[in-house]
Amino acid sequence: RLAIETLHAQVEGSVLAIITATQGPSYRPVGAAMAIYPKEKRCYGSLSSGCIEGDLIHHASTCLESGAGRTIRYGIGSPYIDIQLPCGGALEVTLIPSPSREVLANIMEALRERKTAQFSVHRDGFIDKAPQPGALTVNYEADIHFTILGKGPEATMFAGLAIAAGYSAQLFSPDQETRKIGAHAGCATAELAKDQFPKTAITDRRSAIVLFFHDHDWEPALLVYALATGARYIGAQGSMRA
């Protein structure tokens, strides 16, 4: 997603690199993307542990100058025998010079609305906003989001861990100190009223709802609402009896 966000902000002088096939072990899966700015020798994202990025910048420069995309193979069956993949196997990367602004905008809009972003990649170097015969269809899911409800150190610690791990999260708490500590950890916070599940909470299929209360009187009404949502995970702190 980093590559798509970067390209959406600055498509001029850019090349989108996408893994379109793998054989054997692979550092990144099919569909993983990287944004390349050849003239500045900059990359955003990664497709390997550093084995091929330098060479991809070289090929991306050629693609940008010609305006034509191409697919490059590394590892088994590759003509570039001087570039080795330590994990073995093979990797195919398709380079797309000056990717479509319209397609990038469609991907970003879908992700902002927490929908699945779908597009297709043609091996000769361009992308479409809908699946096409003979092309690779790539699906980007919305980020996992944590809705955290509670008070005290467990709630703030969990919020900090979620943010540190790169997830989006929001902490709802009736306690001002809890909200203050959560905000200091980089988590969005909001006040929570008793027995009222927050209307602004994200509760779709790519979300998790986690409760951290020592006063368990808070939880029944919140859990009843949570169980009626589409959240993929619902958890509450407490003993088996609680």
Secondary structure by P-SEA (a helix, b strand, c coil): caaaaaaaaccccbbbbbbccccccccccccbbbbbbcccccccccccccccaaaaaaaaaaaaaacccccccccccccccccccccccbbbbbbbccccaaaaaaaaaaaaacccccbbbbccccccccccccbbbbbbbccbbbbbbbbcaaaaaaaaaaaaacccbbbbcccaaaaaaaaaabbbbbbbccccccccccccccbbbbbbcccccccaaaaaaaaaccccbbbbbccccc
